[in-house]
Amino acid sequence: MIQSLKLRLVALTSVLALTVGCDQVSKHVARTLLDPAESIPLLGGFAELILRENPGSFLSLGASLPEPIRRFFLTFAVGVSLVVLLIYIARNGARLGLLFFAALALIWAGGTSNLIDRIVREGHVTDFLILRLGPLQTGVFNAADVIIVVGALALAVSIYRAPSEKSKDDLLRPSQSNKADS
């Protein structure tokens, strides 16, 4: 079990380093090369690069809140939540099912990268990409947002795949496929 925990902590650290590295580099490139007054269509209009400094959370939720309340929730409360999530992952990492562990690691890493951006950029997160499919389009987002969404989808799959007769606590127990990890 100790070996499995060490491997998972190495994996968690690697996910964090890759997520923060890719996200922060992509945000730096966007801030350096994009003009906030212009956009760059890509792939026949399927994607668009557009620079936005987002004071809110995902898809600008909370952007209209007064600054002190927004700062409390989006910086302090999110920071505390990420520390709690890290402690949970570190304490239970060896017992978590692999998909559940990976999902939490992705959510934690993406959240951490956006929190770094928010702290360094005075309460704002750099967003720069929109996707369109016909009349549908996303809001403006960044690489960390994609990692968080992938993590949330993996978390949903992990919970959905857990047999319904098991309790939520059983997500902490290793699945049959993870016993080889231990």
Buried (B, 14 or more C-beta within 10 A) or exposed (E): EEEBBEBBBEBBEEBBEEBBEBBBEBBEEBBEEBEEEEBEEEEEEEBBBBBBBBBBBBBBEBEEBEEEEBBEBBBEEBBEEBEEBBEBBEEBBBBBBBBBBBBBBBBBBBBBBBBBBBEEBEBBBBBBBBBBEEEEEBBBBBBBBBBBBBBBEBBEEBEEEBEEEEEEEEBEEBBEEBEEBE
